[in-house]
Amino acid sequence: MKRQTIDQAIRESVAEALPGLGDPDFDARLTSDLGLDSVQVMNMIMEIEDRLDISIPVNVLAEVHTLGQLGDQLEALKGGPS
């Protein structure tokens, strides 16, 4: 899966979680910079899972603090860069 596809799924899911945010900064921290709470993060993750037809293990989420890190983990789960 292309990184562009992963990043687009992240953008769309963030737009649903935070309407009006615009194009998110992939270096922004999910909680402190974007202001997402744990429920919003989990809803966003479920939305991304649906968009990409992937299951994201909970232990992967513990290592994710930014949208960019989330994209990196999803890329690794889907078989690396393409």
C-alpha positions in Angstrom: 0.0 0.0 0.0 1.3 3.4 -0.9 2.2 5.9 1.8 0.0 8.5 0.0 -3.0 6.2 0.5 -2.2 5.8 4.2 -1.7 9.6 4.7 -5.0 10.3 2.9 -6.9 7.9 5.2 -5.3 9.6 8.2 -6.3 13.1 6.9 -9.9 12.0 6.2 -10.2 10.4 9.7 -8.7 13.5 11.4 -11.1 15.7 9.5 -14.0 13.7 10.8 -12.6 13.8 14.4 -11.8 17.5 14.2 -14.0 19.3 11.7 -12.6 22.6 10.6 -9.0 21.7 11.4 -7.8 21.8 7.8 -4.8 19.9 6.6 -3.2 18.4 9.7 0.4 18.7 10.6 1.8 15.1 10.7 4.4 16.2 13.3 1.6 17.3 15.6 1.1 15.2 18.8 -2.3 13.6 18.9 -3.3 14.7 22.4 -1.3 17.8 23.3 -1.2 19.5 19.9 -4.4 18.3 18.2 -6.4 18.1 21.4 -7.8 14.6 20.8 -8.9 12.8 23.9 -8.6 9.0 24.2 -12.1 8.3 22.8 -11.5 10.5 19.8 -8.2 8.8 19.1 -9.8 5.4 19.3 -12.7 6.5 17.0 -10.1 7.9 14.5 -8.2 4.6 14.6 -11.3 2.6 14.0 -12.1 4.9 11.0 -8.6 4.4 9.6 -8.9 0.6 10.1 -12.2 0.7 8.1 -10.7 2.9 5.3 -7.6 0.8 4.9 -9.1 -2.6 5.7 -6.5 -3.2 8.4 -6.4 -4.2 12.0 -4.1 -2.1 14.1 -2.8 -3.9 17.2 -3.1 -2.1 20.5 0.6 -2.4 21.3 1.4 -0.5 18.1 -0.7 2.4 19.4 1.3 2.7 22.6 4.3 3.8 20.5 2.4 6.4 18.4 2.4 10.0 19.5 2.1 11.9 16.1 0.2 11.4 12.9 3.5 10.8 11.1 4.4 8.0 13.6 0.9 6.5 13.0 1.5 6.6 9.2 4.9 4.9 9.7 3.3 2.1 11.8 0.5 1.6 9.3 3.0 1.4 6.4 5.0 -1.2 8.3 1.8 -3.2 9.0 0.9 -3.1 5.3 4.2 -4.4 4.2 6.6 -1.5 4.1 7.1 1.3 1.6 5.7 0.9 -2.0 
